[in-house]
């Protein structure tokens, strides 16, 4: 099992920035993927960004250079820097760890962007 603890959510005005962090613990394999998904009300969960232990990165189709994912393996931590946030970015952001065919999720952190 892998446990994920997210931090850094909250409220911000449009055009503002926010940084999310997620720390993993438990049975973490040396090769894995960590990252972020989000789910807005009445919408499906969608990919924000994921990064592998080999530093391969995939961003969701809506990301246009305003979000940056990074990781610190020594602490099994993944960060998401979000700039120029817009009201459409309002959602619950979920941290994920993917390894050995399993997908673990954090409880989620709310991000609210006001216009």
C-alpha positions in Angstrom: 0.0 0.0 0.0 1.0 3.6 -0.7 -0.2 6.5 1.3 -0.4 9.9 -0.3 -0.7 13.2 1.6 -1.5 16.4 -0.4 -1.0 20.0 0.7 -1.2 23.5 -0.7 -4.8 23.8 -1.9 -7.0 26.8 -1.2 -8.5 29.8 -2.8 -6.9 32.3 -5.2 -8.1 35.0 -7.5 -7.9 34.6 -11.3 -4.3 35.2 -12.6 -2.8 34.0 -9.3 -0.5 31.1 -8.5 -0.6 28.1 -6.3 1.7 25.2 -5.5 0.5 21.8 -4.6 2.7 19.2 -2.9 2.2 15.5 -2.4 4.3 13.2 -0.2 4.2 9.4 -0.7 5.0 6.8 1.9 4.6 3.0 2.3 5.6 0.3 -0.2 7.0 2.4 -3.0 8.7 0.7 -5.8 11.9 2.1 -7.3 10.1 2.5 -10.7 6.8 4.4 -10.5 4.9 7.3 -11.7 3.5 10.1 -9.5 1.4 13.1 -10.4 -1.9 14.9 -10.3 -5.4 14.5 -11.7 -8.3 16.9 -11.1 -12.1 16.6 -11.0 -14.4 19.6 -11.3 -18.1 19.3 -10.3 -20.1 17.2 -12.7 -17.1 16.5 -14.8 -14.8 13.4 -15.2 -11.5 13.2 -13.5 -8.8 14.4 -15.9 -5.0 14.3 -16.1 -3.1 17.4 -15.0 0.4 16.1 -15.0 2.4 13.0 -14.2 6.1 12.3 -13.9 8.0 9.1 -13.8 11.1 8.2 -11.9 13.0 8.6 -15.2 11.7 12.2 -15.3 9.4 11.5 -18.2 6.5 14.0 -18.0 3.0 14.0 -19.5 0.7 17.0 -19.2 -3.0 17.1 -19.7 -4.2 18.6 -23.0 -5.5 21.8 -21.3 -2.1 22.6 -19.8 -0.6 25.4 -21.9 2.7 26.1 -20.1 1.1 27.4 -16.9 1.6 24.3 -14.9 4.9 22.7 -14.0 5.4 19.3 -12.3 8.6 18.3 -10.5 9.6 15.7 -8.0 12.1 15.1 -5.2 12.8 11.4 -5.0 14.7 11.6 -1.8 11.4 12.5 -0.1 9.0 10.8 -2.6 7.5 14.2 -3.1 5.9 15.6 -6.2 5.1 19.3 -6.7 2.7 21.1 -9.0 3.3 24.7 -9.6 0.2 26.4 -11.1 0.5 29.9 -12.6 -2.1 32.2 -14.2 -5.0 30.2 -12.6 -8.4 30.7 -14.1 -11.9 29.9 -12.7 -12.0 26.8 -15.0 -9.1 25.4 -12.9 -11.4 25.1 -9.9 -11.5 21.5 -8.9 -10.4 18.9 -6.4 -6.9 18.0 -7.2 -5.8 14.4 -6.5 -2.3 13.1 -6.1 -1.7 9.7 -7.6 1.0 7.0 -7.5 1.1 4.4 -10.2 3.2 1.3 -9.8 3.1 -2.4 -10.6 -0.3 -2.0 -12.2 -1.8 -0.4 -9.2 -3.1 3.2 -8.9 -3.1 4.8 -5.5 -4.9 8.1 -4.8 -4.7 10.8 -2.1 -7.9 12.2 -0.5 -7.7 15.3 -2.7 -7.2 19.0 -2.1 -9.7 21.7 -3.2 -8.5 24.5 -5.4 -10.9 27.4 -5.9 -10.2 30.2 -8.4 -12.4 33.2 -8.2 -13.0 35.7 -11.0 
